Amino acid sequence: MMAWVSQRTCSSWGMCSPLPGGQQRCSKNAEYRRQKSPTAYNTSMNRWQLYGIILLILAPAIILIGLGAYHIWASGQTWLWWVLLGLLGLGYLLAWRWTRRPRQLPLPTSSVPSYWTEQDQQAWAKVLAKAQQYENVSWEALGTTQHYTALALDVAREVAQVYHPQIDDPFDPLTLPEVLTCLELAASDLQDWVQKYVPASHLIRIGDIRRARRVWDWYQRGQNAYWLLAALFDPISTAARYTVARGLLSPLFEKTRKNLILWFHTLFIHRLGYYLIELQSGRLKVGSRRYRELRAQHDRPSVQLGATPGAEFVPAAPREGKSTPPSDAVSTPLTAEAAAEAASPAPAALTVVITGPQGAGKSRLITAWTEAMEQKGEANPDAADSLPAGQLTAADRQRKAIALRAGEVLHLVEAPGFGADPTAVDLQEAVDRIAQADLVLLVTSALVPGRQWETQWLQKYQEFFACRPHLRRPPLLVVVTHVDLLPPASEWPPSAEGSTPTRKESAIRECLQLVARQLGIDEAAVIPVGLRPGQVWGIWEQLWPAVLRHLDAAHAAALLRQVYSEVETERWSKVGQQVRRLIDTAWHKLREQWSKPS
């Protein structure tokens, strides 16, 4: 049997030639006949080569230290010893002070995405609380997979309780592609972080990390043996040095080591919680590639950890008096984590829905807005044709576009007016348009004493998003038109900034305060405009700066809206694509079997 195996093996490799009697004659160099591919050789270093390189790198510093100490002793410049001792004491003092409290090291995850909802913020608060529960983490716990498994399951349960409180198992509502997408993104993020911030991570092997603990144990044993041997020859000096080492240096090293371990442990919990929030919120259903693309298109500067998302009615910078017209309408640069992989795509277009009662001046506002931007070189009439299909309905009256110099495009969409139907059917139609809005402008007339329809619309607007906690409310600005008709009507436009307030300006200010009280919103979100033909005022001075301040929040709302919209629309179409691929694969396999000769 062994002879047959040897014969078949040698014959298949072409290393032997037949001889009479069934014997085989093999060449002396037969084992070298099979050439190895270039990738078959191991090009990584072993541990002794790595230790040798480290020793050679540190050798110059060690030699210089020895020569310097000898020179100080030979030249009699002993005062240098006191200087070095003072520096050592200062370093110890600073290290002791900076290691008194844990978590002094900054974490790479110093910010959270700006598009996170209140529900996401609640889940993130649970992640932070879980990280703070671990004041002391042992080195033994970090070296066991059981610790990470139990910790990951614990954090997953805490996060899942926010999104699915009725489910016990955090993985029951998830699909396999979602979990794989989460693992892919987490692994990619961790790989980039290790490559950037961990020295020699591409050289150190997993076995070296395991051996580091044994090396530390050997070092401590060798140090104890050194103290015993030194005490035999010089007990007094050894006792003094031992007291300094054990009483001062050892506690300092131990605190530093614990802080480093705690820092790594906290970092692990933060990154784990971050991707679990993205997983449980359902945003990873679009897949890793599409997720990165949308983040690169919509991501704006992140908010600090623990910061509460700003109210949807309050602009980032409050307006006092008259606003200064912006010199350049340039949007903020993108800061997405995967912008490089997405090849820095252009920012996605934003949809600005302009709604309000009939006769409030919505159409005139859009026309005056685009005309004012055309005069400044910002409007792009052709960009209106690029609005995606399905964003508009037959009830939407008109659409225009404003293109920013940074490449962003704002689509201005006029929603149907409301207030004419006593049954409020038109009011509900106007509220339904908010589902496609990234920024909302509620237009109201300054000449209307009561704002019953606007108040009802605002109430339905809040109820709409209260039933959809996975979405962010788009920023809302209230535009007050017809301020040019406030008394005195002949006094228009308002005087230049810095002059004494006139009666017209006082009337406008009182009107804005009244609108803010009637609607129950912040006065800074109320924008006055005058649309008198030939004397338009407030578009470039008031409305445009407020819109620019809300672009970040608008992109955050647009990101979530687009993600969940694609998840809903592609749910069944993806099933059809998968079935077709499966049928095509099975058909090709059958054709291959049938085409083979019998």
C-alpha positions as CSV (number, residue, x, y, z in Angstrom):
1,M,0.0,0.0,0.0
2,M,2.8,2.5,0.9
3,A,4.6,1.6,-2.3
4,W,1.5,2.4,-4.3
5,V,1.1,5.7,-2.6
6,S,4.8,6.5,-3.2
7,Q,4.5,5.5,-6.8
8,R,1.4,7.6,-7.4
9,T,2.8,10.6,-5.6
10,C,6.1,10.6,-7.4
11,S,4.5,9.9,-10.8
12,S,2.0,12.8,-10.3
13,W,4.9,15.2,-9.5
14,G,6.9,14.0,-12.5
15,M,10.0,13.2,-10.4
16,C,10.4,9.5,-11.2
17,S,10.8,7.4,-14.3
18,P,9.6,3.7,-14.6
19,L,12.0,0.8,-14.5
20,P,11.5,-2.8,-15.3
21,G,9.7,-4.7,-12.6
22,G,7.5,-1.9,-11.6
23,Q,10.3,0.0,-9.8
24,Q,10.7,3.7,-9.9
25,R,13.9,5.7,-10.4
26,C,13.8,9.1,-8.8
27,S,16.1,12.0,-9.5
28,K,18.4,13.2,-6.7
29,N,17.2,16.8,-7.1
30,A,13.5,15.8,-7.4
31,E,12.6,17.6,-4.2
32,Y,13.7,20.9,-5.8
33,R,11.8,20.4,-9.0
34,R,8.7,22.2,-7.6
35,Q,9.5,25.8,-7.6
36,K,7.9,27.8,-4.8
37,S,5.9,30.9,-5.6
38,P,7.3,34.3,-4.4
39,T,4.4,34.5,-1.9
40,A,5.2,31.2,-0.4
41,Y,8.2,32.5,1.5
42,N,7.8,33.9,4.9
43,T,8.9,37.5,4.8
44,S,8.0,38.4,8.4
45,M,10.6,38.6,11.2
46,N,10.8,36.2,14.1
47,R,10.9,37.4,17.7
48,W,14.7,37.2,18.0
49,Q,15.2,39.3,14.9
50,L,12.8,41.9,16.3
51,Y,14.6,41.9,19.7
52,G,17.9,42.3,17.9
53,I,16.6,45.4,15.9
54,I,15.2,46.9,19.2
55,L,18.6,46.3,20.9
56,L,20.5,47.9,18.0
57,I,18.2,51.0,18.1
58,L,18.6,51.4,21.8
59,A,22.3,50.7,21.9
60,P,23.5,54.3,21.0
61,A,21.4,55.8,23.8
62,I,22.7,53.2,26.3
63,I,26.3,53.9,25.3
64,L,25.9,57.6,25.5
65,I,24.4,57.3,28.9
66,G,27.4,55.3,30.1
67,L,29.9,57.6,28.6
68,G,28.2,60.7,29.9
69,A,28.1,59.3,33.5
70,Y,31.8,58.4,33.3
71,H,32.7,61.9,32.0
72,I,30.8,63.6,34.8
73,W,32.6,61.4,37.4
74,A,36.0,61.9,35.8
75,S,35.7,65.7,35.3
76,G,34.4,66.3,38.8
77,Q,31.2,68.2,37.6
78,T,29.1,66.5,40.2
79,W,26.6,69.4,40.2
80,L,25.2,67.9,37.0
81,W,24.0,65.0,39.1
82,W,21.8,67.4,41.1
83,V,20.3,68.8,37.9
84,L,19.5,65.4,36.6
85,L,18.1,64.4,40.0
86,G,15.9,67.5,40.0
87,L,14.6,66.7,36.5
88,L,13.9,63.2,37.7
89,G,12.0,64.5,40.7
90,L,10.0,66.9,38.6
91,G,9.0,64.1,36.2
92,Y,8.0,61.9,39.1
93,L,5.9,64.8,40.6
94,L,4.1,65.4,37.3
95,A,3.5,61.8,36.6
96,W,2.1,61.3,40.1
97,R,-0.2,64.3,39.7
98,W,-1.4,63.2,36.3
99,T,-2.1,59.6,37.3
100,R,-4.0,60.4,40.5
101,R,-7.3,60.2,38.6
102,P,-8.2,57.6,36.0
103,R,-9.1,58.2,32.4
104,Q,-6.7,61.1,31.9
105,L,-5.7,59.9,28.4
106,P,-7.9,61.3,25.6
107,L,-10.0,58.8,23.7
108,P,-10.0,58.8,19.8
109,T,-13.9,58.7,20.0
110,S,-14.2,62.3,21.3
111,S,-17.3,63.0,19.3
112,V,-20.5,61.5,18.2
113,P,-22.3,61.9,14.8
114,S,-24.4,65.0,14.5
115,Y,-27.2,63.0,12.9
116,W,-27.9,61.0,16.1
117,T,-31.4,61.2,17.4
118,E,-32.5,61.5,21.0
119,Q,-33.0,57.8,21.0
120,D,-29.4,57.3,19.9
121,Q,-28.2,59.7,22.6
122,Q,-30.0,57.6,25.3
123,A,-28.3,54.5,24.1
124,W,-24.9,56.3,24.1
125,A,-25.5,57.5,27.7
126,K,-25.9,53.8,28.6
127,V,-22.6,53.0,26.9
128,L,-20.8,55.8,28.8
129,A,-22.3,54.5,32.1
130,K,-21.2,51.0,31.3
131,A,-17.6,52.2,30.6
132,Q,-17.6,54.1,33.9
133,Q,-18.5,51.0,35.9
134,Y,-15.0,49.6,35.3
135,E,-12.8,51.6,37.6
136,N,-10.1,48.8,37.8
137,V,-9.5,46.2,35.1
138,S,-6.9,43.5,35.7
139,W,-4.4,42.4,33.2
140,E,-5.6,38.9,33.4
141,A,-9.1,40.0,32.3
142,L,-7.7,41.7,29.2
143,G,-6.0,38.5,28.2
144,T,-9.1,36.3,28.2
145,T,-11.7,36.0,25.4
146,Q,-14.4,35.3,27.9
147,H,-14.1,38.8,29.3
148,Y,-14.6,40.5,25.9
149,T,-17.5,38.1,25.0
150,A,-19.4,38.8,28.3
151,L,-18.7,42.5,28.0
152,A,-19.9,42.7,24.4
153,L,-23.1,40.8,25.2
154,D,-23.7,43.0,28.2
155,V,-23.3,46.2,26.2
156,A,-25.4,44.8,23.4
157,R,-28.3,44.1,25.8
158,E,-28.1,47.7,27.2
159,V,-28.2,49.2,23.8
160,A,-30.9,46.9,22.5
161,Q,-33.2,47.8,25.4
162,V,-33.4,51.4,24.1
163,Y,-34.6,50.4,20.6
164,H,-36.4,47.1,21.4
165,P,-37.4,47.1,25.1
166,Q,-39.8,44.1,24.6
167,I,-37.1,41.8,23.2
168,D,-34.8,39.8,25.6
169,D,-32.2,38.7,23.0
170,P,-30.4,41.7,21.4
171,F,-29.8,39.8,18.2
172,D,-33.4,38.6,17.6
173,P,-34.5,41.7,15.5
174,L,-31.3,41.7,13.4
175,T,-30.5,40.1,10.1
176,L,-27.3,38.4,9.1
177,P,-26.2,41.1,6.6
178,E,-26.6,43.7,9.3
179,V,-24.4,41.9,11.7
180,L,-21.8,41.3,9.1
181,T,-21.8,44.9,8.1
182,C,-21.3,45.9,11.7
183,L,-18.4,43.6,12.0
184,E,-16.8,44.9,8.8
185,L,-17.1,48.5,9.8
186,A,-15.8,47.9,13.3
187,A,-12.9,45.8,12.1
188,S,-12.0,48.5,9.5
189,D,-12.2,51.2,12.0
190,L,-10.0,49.3,14.5
191,Q,-7.5,48.3,11.9
192,D,-7.0,52.0,10.8
193,W,-6.6,53.1,14.4
194,V,-4.1,50.3,15.2
195,Q,-2.1,51.1,12.1
196,K,-1.9,54.8,12.9
197,Y,-1.4,54.9,16.7
198,V,0.2,51.6,17.8
199,P,3.9,51.6,17.2
200,A,5.3,48.5,15.5
201,S,1.8,47.0,15.3
202,H,2.8,45.6,11.9
203,L,5.8,43.8,13.4
204,I,4.5,42.5,16.7
205,R,2.7,39.2,16.6
206,I,-0.1,37.9,18.8
207,G,2.4,35.4,20.4
208,D,4.6,38.3,21.3
209,I,1.8,40.0,23.2
210,R,1.1,36.9,25.1
211,R,4.8,36.5,25.9
212,A,5.0,40.1,27.2
213,R,3.1,39.1,30.3
214,R,5.6,36.3,31.0
215,V,8.5,38.7,30.4
216,W,7.0,41.0,33.0
217,D,6.8,38.2,35.5
218,W,10.4,37.2,34.8
219,Y,11.5,40.8,35.2
220,Q,9.8,41.0,38.6
221,R,11.5,37.8,39.7
222,G,14.8,38.9,38.5
223,Q,14.4,42.2,40.3
224,N,13.7,40.4,43.6
225,A,16.7,38.2,43.1
226,Y,18.8,41.4,42.4
227,W,17.7,43.0,45.7
228,L,18.6,39.8,47.6
229,L,22.1,39.6,46.1
230,A,22.7,43.3,46.5
231,A,21.7,43.2,50.2
232,L,24.5,40.7,50.8
233,F,27.2,43.0,49.6
234,D,25.9,46.5,50.6
235,P,22.8,46.2,52.9
236,I,22.5,49.9,53.9
237,S,22.7,51.3,50.3
238,T,20.5,48.5,49.0
239,A,17.9,49.2,51.7
240,A,17.8,52.9,50.8
241,R,17.4,52.2,47.1
242,Y,14.8,49.5,47.7
243,T,12.8,51.9,49.8
244,V,12.9,54.5,47.0
245,A,12.0,52.0,44.3
246,R,9.2,50.3,46.2
247,G,7.8,53.4,47.9
248,L,8.0,55.9,45.0
249,L,8.7,54.3,41.6
250,S,6.7,51.1,41.8
251,P,3.4,52.8,42.8
252,L,3.9,55.3,39.9
253,F,4.5,52.6,37.4
254,E,1.6,50.6,38.7
255,K,-0.8,53.6,38.4
256,T,0.5,54.3,34.8
257,R,-0.1,50.7,33.9
258,K,-3.6,50.6,35.3
259,N,-4.5,53.9,33.5
260,L,-3.2,52.4,30.2
261,I,-5.3,49.3,30.7
262,L,-8.3,51.3,31.8
263,W,-7.9,53.6,28.8
264,F,-7.8,50.6,26.3
265,H,-10.8,49.0,28.0
266,T,-12.8,52.2,27.9
267,L,-11.9,52.7,24.2
268,F,-13.1,49.2,23.5
269,I,-16.5,49.8,25.1
270,H,-16.9,53.1,23.3
271,R,-16.2,51.7,19.9
272,L,-18.3,48.7,20.5
273,G,-21.2,50.8,21.8
274,Y,-20.9,53.1,18.8
275,Y,-21.4,50.4,16.2
276,L,-24.0,48.6,18.3
277,I,-26.1,51.9,18.2
278,E,-25.7,52.0,14.4
279,L,-26.7,48.3,14.2
280,Q,-29.7,48.5,16.5
281,S,-31.0,51.7,14.9
282,G,-31.3,49.9,11.5
283,R,-29.0,52.2,9.6
284,L,-26.7,49.3,8.6
285,K,-29.4,47.6,6.5
286,V,-28.2,49.5,3.5
287,G,-24.8,47.7,3.6
288,S,-21.3,48.9,4.3
289,R,-20.6,50.5,1.0
290,R,-23.8,52.5,0.7
291,Y,-23.5,53.4,4.4
292,R,-20.0,54.9,3.8
293,E,-21.3,56.8,0.7
294,L,-24.2,58.4,2.6
295,R,-22.0,59.3,5.5
296,A,-19.5,61.0,3.1
297,Q,-22.3,62.9,1.4
298,H,-24.1,64.1,4.5
299,D,-21.8,64.0,7.4
300,R,-21.1,67.4,9.0
301,P,-18.9,68.4,12.0
302,S,-19.7,66.3,15.0
303,V,-20.9,67.5,18.4
304,Q,-19.0,66.9,21.6
305,L,-19.6,63.8,23.7
306,G,-22.6,64.3,26.0
307,A,-23.8,67.3,24.2
308,T,-27.6,67.5,23.8
309,P,-28.7,68.0,20.2
310,G,-29.9,71.6,19.7
311,A,-33.6,72.5,19.5
312,E,-34.9,72.4,16.0
313,F,-36.2,76.0,16.2
314,V,-33.1,77.8,17.5
315,P,-30.4,78.8,15.0
316,A,-26.7,78.1,15.8
317,A,-26.0,81.8,16.2
318,P,-28.8,84.0,17.6
319,R,-29.8,87.0,15.5
320,E,-29.8,90.4,17.3
321,G,-31.1,93.3,15.3
322,K,-30.0,93.1,11.7
323,S,-27.8,90.3,10.4
324,T,-24.7,91.0,8.3
325,P,-25.0,89.6,4.8
326,P,-22.6,86.7,4.2
327,S,-19.6,87.5,2.0
328,D,-19.3,83.9,0.7
329,A,-21.9,81.2,0.7
330,V,-19.5,78.4,1.2
331,S,-20.5,75.3,3.1
332,T,-18.5,73.6,5.8
333,P,-16.0,70.9,4.5
334,L,-17.0,67.3,4.9
335,T,-15.7,65.3,7.9
336,A,-16.9,61.8,7.2
337,E,-14.8,58.9,8.6
338,A,-14.9,57.1,5.2
339,A,-14.6,60.1,3.0
340,A,-11.4,58.8,1.5
341,E,-13.0,55.5,0.6
342,A,-15.9,57.2,-1.0
343,A,-13.6,59.4,-3.2
344,S,-14.8,62.6,-1.6
345,P,-18.2,62.7,-3.3
346,A,-20.1,66.0,-3.7
347,P,-22.5,66.9,-0.9
348,A,-26.0,65.5,-1.5
349,A,-28.7,68.0,-2.5
350,L,-31.0,69.2,0.3
351,T,-34.8,69.6,-0.1
352,V,-36.2,72.8,1.4
353,V,-40.0,72.6,1.8
354,I,-41.8,75.9,1.9
355,T,-45.2,75.6,3.4
356,G,-47.9,77.9,4.9
357,P,-51.5,79.1,4.6
358,Q,-52.9,80.1,1.2
359,G,-52.1,83.7,0.4
360,A,-49.0,83.9,2.7
361,G,-46.7,84.6,-0.2
362,K,-44.9,81.3,-0.6
363,S,-44.6,81.5,-4.4
364,R,-43.4,85.1,-4.3
365,L,-40.9,84.2,-1.6
366,I,-39.3,81.4,-3.8
367,T,-39.2,83.8,-6.8
368,A,-37.6,86.6,-4.8
369,W,-35.2,84.2,-3.2
370,T,-33.9,82.8,-6.4
371,E,-33.7,86.3,-8.0
372,A,-31.7,87.6,-5.1
373,M,-29.3,84.6,-5.3
374,E,-28.9,85.0,-9.1
375,Q,-27.8,88.6,-8.5
376,K,-25.2,87.2,-6.1
377,G,-24.1,84.5,-8.5
378,E,-25.4,81.6,-6.3
379,A,-28.6,80.4,-8.1
380,N,-28.5,77.7,-10.7
381,P,-31.8,77.4,-12.6
382,D,-30.7,74.1,-14.3
383,A,-30.2,72.4,-10.9
384,A,-34.0,72.2,-10.4
385,D,-34.1,69.4,-13.0
386,S,-31.8,67.2,-10.8
387,L,-34.4,66.7,-8.1
388,P,-34.8,62.9,-7.6
389,A,-38.0,61.4,-8.8
390,G,-40.6,60.7,-6.1
391,Q,-39.7,63.8,-4.1
392,L,-42.5,65.8,-5.6
393,T,-46.2,65.2,-6.1
394,A,-48.8,66.8,-8.3
395,A,-49.8,69.0,-5.4
396,D,-46.4,70.7,-5.2
397,R,-46.7,73.9,-7.1
398,Q,-43.2,74.8,-8.1
399,R,-39.6,74.0,-7.5
400,K,-36.4,75.9,-8.0
401,A,-32.8,75.3,-7.0
402,I,-29.9,77.3,-5.4
403,A,-26.4,75.9,-6.0
404,L,-23.8,76.8,-3.4
405,R,-20.2,77.5,-4.5
406,A,-19.0,74.5,-2.5
407,G,-21.1,72.2,-4.7
408,E,-24.2,71.8,-2.5
409,V,-27.6,72.3,-4.0
410,L,-30.8,73.4,-2.2
411,H,-34.0,72.4,-3.9
412,L,-36.8,74.8,-3.1
413,V,-40.2,73.0,-3.1
414,E,-43.5,74.8,-2.5
415,A,-46.0,72.6,-0.6
416,P,-49.7,73.0,-1.2
417,G,-51.3,75.8,0.9
418,F,-53.7,75.1,3.7
419,G,-56.5,76.9,5.5
420,A,-59.2,76.9,2.9
421,D,-60.7,73.5,3.8
422,P,-62.7,73.5,7.1
423,T,-62.1,69.8,7.5
424,A,-58.3,70.4,7.5
425,V,-57.7,67.9,4.7
426,D,-55.3,70.3,3.0
427,L,-53.5,70.8,6.3
428,Q,-52.8,67.1,6.5
429,E,-51.5,67.1,2.9
430,A,-49.1,69.9,3.8
431,V,-47.9,68.0,6.8
432,D,-47.3,64.9,4.7
433,R,-44.8,66.9,2.5
434,I,-42.5,67.1,5.6
435,A,-41.6,63.5,5.0
436,Q,-39.4,64.6,2.1
437,A,-38.0,67.8,3.8
438,D,-34.5,68.4,5.0
439,L,-35.2,72.0,5.9
440,V,-38.7,73.6,6.5
441,L,-39.8,77.2,6.0
442,L,-43.2,78.0,7.5
443,V,-44.5,81.1,5.8
444,T,-46.9,83.4,7.6
445,S,-48.2,86.9,6.8
446,A,-47.5,89.8,9.1
447,L,-51.0,91.1,8.4
448,V,-52.8,88.1,9.9
449,P,-53.7,88.9,13.5
450,G,-54.5,85.2,14.5
451,R,-52.5,82.2,13.4
452,Q,-54.8,79.3,14.1
453,W,-53.8,77.3,11.0
454,E,-50.1,77.8,11.6
455,T,-50.5,76.6,15.2
456,Q,-52.4,73.5,14.1
457,W,-49.8,72.7,11.4
458,L,-47.0,73.1,14.0
459,Q,-48.8,70.7,16.4
460,K,-49.1,68.1,13.6
461,Y,-45.5,68.6,12.7
462,Q,-44.4,67.7,16.2
463,E,-46.7,64.7,16.3
464,F,-45.4,63.5,13.0
465,F,-41.8,63.1,14.3
466,A,-42.9,62.0,17.8
467,C,-44.2,58.9,16.1
468,R,-40.9,58.4,14.3
469,P,-38.1,58.6,16.9
470,H,-35.6,57.1,14.4
471,L,-35.7,60.3,12.4
472,R,-34.4,63.8,13.2
473,R,-36.7,66.8,12.9
474,P,-35.6,69.0,10.0
475,P,-34.7,72.5,11.1
476,L,-37.7,74.8,11.1
477,L,-37.7,78.6,10.3
478,V,-40.7,80.8,10.4
479,V,-40.7,83.4,7.6
480,V,-42.9,86.4,8.2
481,T,-43.9,88.0,4.9
482,H,-45.5,91.4,4.1
483,V,-43.6,93.2,6.8
484,D,-43.2,96.0,4.2
485,L,-47.0,96.7,4.7
486,L,-46.8,97.2,8.4
487,P,-47.4,100.8,9.4
488,P,-46.1,103.2,8.3
489,A,-46.4,101.5,4.9
490,S,-44.7,104.3,3.1
491,E,-41.5,103.9,5.1
492,W,-39.6,101.2,3.2
493,P,-37.0,99.7,3.1
494,P,-35.7,99.8,6.7
495,S,-32.8,102.1,7.4
496,A,-29.2,101.0,7.3
497,E,-27.7,99.2,10.4
498,G,-26.4,101.5,13.1
499,S,-28.9,104.3,12.7
500,T,-31.7,105.1,15.1
501,P,-34.6,102.6,15.0
502,T,-37.5,103.9,13.1
503,R,-41.2,103.3,13.5
504,K,-41.1,100.7,10.8
505,E,-38.3,98.8,12.5
506,S,-40.1,98.9,15.9
507,A,-43.3,97.6,14.2
508,I,-41.3,94.7,12.6
509,R,-39.7,93.8,16.0
510,E,-43.1,93.8,17.7
511,C,-44.5,91.6,15.0
512,L,-41.7,89.1,15.3
513,Q,-42.2,88.9,19.1
514,L,-46.0,88.4,18.6
515,V,-45.4,85.5,16.1
516,A,-42.9,83.8,18.4
517,R,-45.4,84.0,21.3
518,Q,-48.3,82.7,19.2
519,L,-46.4,79.7,17.9
520,G,-44.4,79.1,21.0
521,I,-41.0,79.1,19.4
522,D,-37.8,81.0,19.9
523,E,-37.8,84.5,18.4
524,A,-34.4,83.9,16.8
525,A,-36.1,81.4,14.4
526,V,-38.6,84.0,13.1
527,I,-37.3,85.7,10.0
528,P,-38.8,88.9,8.5
529,V,-38.9,89.5,4.8
530,G,-40.4,92.2,2.6
531,L,-41.4,91.2,-1.0
532,R,-42.4,94.5,-2.4
533,P,-41.5,94.5,-6.2
534,G,-38.3,96.3,-6.8
535,Q,-37.6,96.7,-3.1
536,V,-37.2,93.1,-1.8
537,W,-35.6,93.1,1.7
538,G,-34.7,90.4,4.2
539,I,-33.7,87.6,1.8
540,W,-30.0,88.3,1.7
541,E,-29.9,90.1,5.0
542,Q,-31.9,87.8,7.2
543,L,-33.1,84.5,5.6
544,W,-29.9,83.4,3.8
545,P,-27.7,83.6,6.9
546,A,-30.2,81.6,8.9
547,V,-30.4,78.9,6.3
548,L,-26.6,78.6,6.2
549,R,-26.5,78.2,9.9
550,H,-28.9,75.2,9.7
551,L,-27.1,73.3,6.9
552,D,-25.4,71.0,9.4
553,A,-28.7,70.0,11.0
554,A,-30.4,69.7,7.5
555,H,-27.7,67.3,6.4
556,A,-28.2,65.2,9.6
557,A,-31.9,65.0,8.9
558,A,-31.3,64.2,5.3
559,L,-28.9,61.4,6.1
560,L,-31.4,59.5,8.3
561,R,-34.3,60.2,5.9
562,Q,-32.4,58.8,3.0
563,V,-31.1,55.7,4.8
564,Y,-34.5,54.6,6.1
565,S,-36.1,55.5,2.7
566,E,-33.7,53.2,0.9
567,V,-34.2,50.4,3.4
568,E,-38.0,50.5,2.8
569,T,-37.9,50.8,-1.0
570,E,-35.2,48.1,-1.5
571,R,-36.6,45.6,0.9
572,W,-38.5,43.5,-1.6
573,S,-36.6,44.5,-4.7
574,K,-33.5,43.1,-3.1
575,V,-35.3,39.8,-2.5
576,G,-36.2,39.6,-6.2
577,Q,-32.5,40.3,-7.2
578,Q,-31.3,37.5,-4.9
579,V,-33.8,35.0,-6.3
580,R,-32.9,35.9,-9.9
581,R,-29.2,35.4,-9.1
582,L,-29.9,32.1,-7.5
583,I,-31.9,30.9,-10.4
584,D,-29.2,32.1,-12.9
585,T,-26.5,30.3,-11.0
586,A,-28.5,27.1,-10.8
587,W,-29.3,27.3,-14.5
588,H,-25.7,27.7,-15.5
589,K,-24.7,24.8,-13.3
590,L,-27.4,22.6,-15.0
591,R,-26.3,23.7,-18.4
592,E,-22.7,22.8,-17.6
593,Q,-23.8,19.3,-16.4
594,W,-25.9,18.8,-19.5
595,S,-23.1,19.9,-21.9
596,K,-20.6,17.4,-20.6
597,P,-20.2,14.3,-22.7
598,S,-21.7,11.2,-21.2
